[in-house]
Amino acid sequence: MPYFESPVDGTRLHFVDYGPASGQVIVFVNSSYFGTEMWEYQMLPLAEAGYRCVGFDRRGHGRSDDVWGGFDLDSLADDVDGLLRHLDLREVTLVGHSLGTAEVVRCLTRHGVERVSRVALVAGLAPGPARSADHPGGVDPALIEAGNETFRRDRAAFFADGARAFFALDLPGNDLSEAYVQSMVDRCHGATARAGAALGDLVVTLNVAPELRKLDLPVLVVHGTHDASAPLDLTGRRAAELLPDGTLKVYENAGHGLFATHAEELNADLRAFMARG
């Protein structure tokens, strides 16, 4: 299996590289808990359509090394940049989901946009959901910390109990099989307890709002109206307002897991975004 070494500390990180080497490059950055398998409804059809689709398992996730350190945002962003440099990728469309959107933003503000042409923030936590000095309407950090404690006490229940809200399964149009939903719950256990807890702690103080203002490239913001993990007005809509060149696409009835429930719509929007040149 293909691996590259993290530029941070040598951690071995597993990656996948689908589609023709000459295709337009899309690099996917995962949500917390998931590995690259979360993008199956994007990577497979887009690779079959001629795009080069690349992704990797974050440290402590999937087939990457189980490590204690490196879960600060700078190190996670350096891992993303390490993949781009390892494969010498150019003119990349960088797509992040959930916490992965913050890693994407920090990667660009920390390492520059030389290799990246455009960005898509899908159901993003960026700029950060928590209340702060420049975000007085945000979520009380104590509520996020309470959720993190629930995770630490019983992460199996945390994943199982949150699945319906994650995919907004009680709303029209979000039709997924019980087998698929259960498979994604099971996939969450591919992340170590250490990795999951560390990323949860990161969200409490997450604030990349000043960095969004500095992104000098086109950014597509895709968000659902019923995202319980990253409420639209606190994250996606706010991100689009902060970006110099941001476009917001709102999916009706979509939850946090819109990569599955709204896969065809997301793929069409990604292709149209890349076709803009």
C-alpha positions in Angstrom: 0.0 0.0 0.0 1.3 3.5 -0.8 2.5 5.7 2.1 4.4 8.9 2.5 6.2 10.2 5.6 4.8 13.2 7.4 7.2 16.2 7.2 6.3 16.9 10.9 7.6 13.8 12.5 8.0 10.9 10.0 4.6 9.4 10.7 3.6 7.0 7.9 0.4 8.3 6.2 -1.5 6.1 3.8 -2.8 7.6 0.6 -4.8 6.7 -2.4 -4.4 7.9 -6.0 -7.2 7.1 -8.4 -7.8 7.9 -12.0 -5.5 9.0 -14.9 -2.2 10.6 -13.9 -2.9 13.3 -16.6 -6.3 14.2 -15.2 -7.3 17.4 -13.4 -6.3 16.8 -9.8 -8.7 16.8 -6.9 -7.3 16.2 -3.4 -9.8 15.2 -0.7 -9.2 16.0 3.1 -11.4 13.9 5.4 -13.7 14.6 8.3 -12.7 13.6 11.8 -12.9 9.8 12.4 -13.1 8.8 8.7 -10.4 7.7 6.2 -10.6 8.1 2.5 -13.5 5.7 2.2 -15.8 8.5 3.1 -15.4 9.9 -0.4 -16.3 6.8 -2.3 -19.3 8.5 -4.0 -16.9 11.3 -5.2 -13.6 9.6 -5.9 -14.9 6.6 -7.9 -17.2 8.4 -10.3 -14.9 11.4 -10.7 -11.9 9.2 -11.4 -14.0 7.2 -13.9 -14.8 10.5 -15.5 -11.1 11.3 -16.0 -10.2 13.3 -12.9 -7.2 12.3 -10.8 -8.5 11.8 -7.3 -6.1 11.7 -4.3 -6.7 11.4 -0.6 -5.0 10.2 2.5 -5.8 8.9 6.0 -5.1 11.5 8.7 -2.6 10.4 11.4 -4.4 8.1 13.8 -7.0 7.3 11.2 -7.6 4.4 8.9 -4.4 2.8 7.6 -2.1 5.6 8.8 0.2 5.2 11.9 -1.3 5.3 15.3 0.6 8.2 17.0 0.2 10.3 20.1 1.2 13.7 18.8 0.8 16.0 15.8 -2.9 16.8 16.3 -2.5 20.5 16.4 -3.8 22.4 13.4 -0.3 23.4 12.1 0.9 19.8 12.1 -2.3 18.5 10.4 -2.0 21.2 7.8 1.7 20.2 7.2 0.6 16.7 6.6 -1.8 17.9 3.8 1.1 19.9 2.3 3.3 16.9 2.6 1.0 14.9 0.4 0.9 17.6 -2.3 4.7 17.8 -2.3 5.2 14.0 -2.1 3.2 13.5 -5.3 4.4 16.9 -6.7 0.7 17.9 -7.4 0.0 21.1 -9.3 -3.2 23.1 -10.1 -5.0 21.2 -7.4 -8.6 21.5 -6.4 -8.4 21.0 -2.7 -11.7 19.7 -1.1 -12.2 19.5 2.6 -15.0 18.2 4.8 -15.9 19.3 8.3 -12.7 19.7 10.3 -10.8 19.0 7.1 -11.8 22.4 5.9 -9.8 24.0 8.7 -6.8 21.9 7.7 -7.2 23.1 4.1 -7.4 26.7 5.1 -4.3 26.5 7.4 -2.4 24.5 4.8 -2.9 27.4 2.3 -2.1 30.2 4.7 0.9 28.4 6.1 2.4 27.0 2.8 0.9 29.2 0.1 -1.2 28.6 -2.9 1.5 27.7 -5.4 0.1 24.2 -5.9 -3.6 24.9 -5.4 -5.9 26.6 -7.9 -9.2 26.4 -6.1 -10.8 25.1 -2.9 -14.1 23.5 -1.9 -15.2 23.7 1.7 -17.9 21.0 2.1 -20.0 21.0 5.3 -17.1 22.8 6.9 -16.4 23.6 10.5 -14.3 26.6 9.2 -14.1 29.3 10.4 -15.1 27.7 13.7 -18.4 27.1 15.4 -17.4 28.2 19.0 -18.1 31.6 20.5 -15.1 33.9 20.5 -14.3 37.6 20.6 -14.9 38.0 16.9 -17.8 35.5 16.8 -20.1 36.4 19.7 -23.0 34.5 18.2 -21.1 31.2 18.3 -21.7 28.0 20.3 -20.8 28.1 24.0 -17.4 26.4 24.1 -18.7 24.5 27.2 -21.2 22.7 25.1 -18.5 21.5 22.7 -16.5 20.4 25.7 -19.5 18.5 27.1 -19.8 16.7 23.8 -16.1 15.8 23.9 -16.6 14.3 27.4 -19.5 12.2 26.0 -17.2 11.0 23.3 -14.5 10.0 25.9 -17.0 8.1 28.1 -18.5 6.0 25.3 -17.4 6.7 21.7 -19.3 3.7 20.4 -22.6 5.2 21.6 -21.5 8.7 20.4 -21.1 7.4 16.9 -24.2 5.2 16.9 -26.5 7.8 18.5 -25.3 10.6 16.1 -25.7 8.8 12.8 -29.3 9.8 12.0 -28.6 13.5 12.7 -25.3 13.3 10.8 -27.0 12.3 7.6 -30.3 14.1 8.4 -32.1 10.8 7.7 -35.5 12.0 9.0 -35.7 14.6 6.2 -37.1 14.0 2.6 -34.5 13.0 0.0 -31.9 11.7 2.4 -32.3 8.0 1.5 -29.5 5.8 2.7 -29.7 2.1 3.5 -29.3 1.0 7.1 -26.4 -1.1 5.9 -24.5 1.9 4.6 -25.2 4.0 7.7 -24.0 1.1 9.9 -20.9 0.7 7.8 -20.0 4.4 8.3 -20.6 4.1 12.0 -18.2 1.2 12.0 -15.7 3.2 9.9 -15.5 5.8 12.6 -13.8 3.3 14.8 -10.9 3.3 12.3 -9.8 6.4 14.2 -8.1 5.8 17.5 -9.6 7.1 20.7 -6.6 9.4 21.0 -7.0 10.9 17.6 -10.8 11.4 18.0 -10.4 13.1 21.4 -7.5 15.3 20.3 -9.5 16.6 17.3 -12.5 17.2 19.5 -10.4 19.3 21.8 -9.1 21.3 18.7 -12.7 22.3 17.8 -13.2 24.1 21.1 -10.9 26.9 20.2 -11.0 26.6 16.4 -10.9 30.0 14.7 -9.6 30.5 11.2 -11.7 33.5 10.3 -8.7 35.8 9.9 -7.2 33.3 7.5 -10.3 33.0 5.3 -10.0 36.7 4.6 -6.5 36.1 3.1 -7.4 33.3 0.7 -6.7 34.7 -2.8 -8.3 32.0 -4.9 -11.8 30.8 -5.8 -13.6 29.0 -3.0 -16.8 27.0 -3.3 -18.7 26.6 0.0 -21.2 23.8 0.1 -23.4 23.4 3.1 -26.7 21.8 4.1 -29.7 23.6 5.7 -29.9 21.0 8.4 -26.3 20.4 9.4 -26.4 19.6 13.1 -22.6 19.2 13.4 -21.7 22.6 11.7 -24.8 24.8 11.7 -25.0 26.7 8.4 -25.2 30.3 9.8 -22.2 29.7 12.2 -19.9 28.0 9.7 -20.7 27.8 5.9 -22.6 31.1 5.5 -20.1 32.9 7.7 -17.2 31.4 5.7 -18.6 32.5 2.4 -19.0 36.1 3.7 -15.4 36.2 4.9 -13.9 34.9 1.7 -12.7 37.4 -0.9 -13.9 35.1 -3.7 -16.4 32.7 -2.2 -19.5 31.1 -3.7 -22.1 29.6 -1.4 -24.2 26.6 -2.5 -26.9 25.6 0.1 -28.4 22.1 -0.2 -32.0 21.9 1.1 -32.6 19.3 3.8 -28.9 18.2 3.7 -27.1 17.3 6.9 -23.4 17.0 7.7 -23.1 13.8 5.7 -24.2 15.4 2.4 -21.2 13.7 0.6 -23.5 10.6 0.7 -27.1 11.9 0.6 -26.4 14.6 -2.0 -23.5 12.9 -3.8 -24.7 13.5 -7.4 -25.4 17.2 -6.7 -22.0 17.6 -5.0 -20.2 15.9 -7.8 -21.9 18.1 -10.4 -21.1 21.2 -8.5 -17.4 20.2 -8.1 -17.2 19.5 -11.9 -18.8 22.9 -12.7 -16.5 24.7 -10.3 -13.4 23.1 -11.8 -14.7 23.9 -15.3 -14.7 27.6 -14.5 -10.9 27.6 -15.1 
